[in-house]
Amino acid sequence: SQLTTLEPFAAAFERVAGMVEALRAEGHDIRHIDLGGGLGVPYRGDNDVPPHPDEYAAMVKRTVGHLGCELTFEPGRLIAGNAGILVTRVIYEKLGDDRAFLILDAAMNDLIRPTLYDAFHDIRPVAEPADVAERIVYDVVGPVCETGDFFAKGRDLPRLKAGDLVAIMSAGAYGAVQASTYNTRPLIPEVMVHGGDFAEVRARPSYDAILKQDMIPAWLD
């Protein structure tokens, strides 16, 4: 689902069309086709910009429109990917002789894609820095004591300090749905924003709510 050109889709859909026609010739009544995932999203500035959905629709019509089937699509990432960000706060800046660490209050349990897939997520300070701001190459990490607790390694960013807010971009797809309460870290709240309006749509659970999910079997009494 991370394709950003139409050619692979067109080639696949042409083969699907040929298969449907062959099956119909053998007497099978094919009425529905699931065309699967849709276009990908640009996670970084140098990624190819995916075609507009109108171009995708025109390609679908050209390749399978003549079949007269009901079509199903699964464009989840295209819809959600760049619609969500993870906002986190800097806890500490740790400067070593050969490496600099930016430690955030978010962790791998909140967004596991970087350590799970080596996925790239753009990271930006919420407050726009001055053009002359000092820049530092950071390893951007969380506070969990795990080697996989990172969001980026060797990332060139404006110098940040404890308390600064940071936005981890393109977190709308495979972000919250893969989050966990590892190390008894409560799931972070989700906030929906529309223009100048915002509302909490998923609350942060309390520690009591997390612990109440565990039960002791009666036979251990």
Helices and strands as residue ranges (DSSP letters): H 7-25, E 32-37, H 53-64, G 65-67, E 70-74, H 76-80, G 81-83, E 86-95, E 100-104, H 113-117, E 123-125, E 135-141, E 150-158, E 165-168, G 176-178, G 182-184, E 190-194, E 197-202, H 207-211, G 218-220
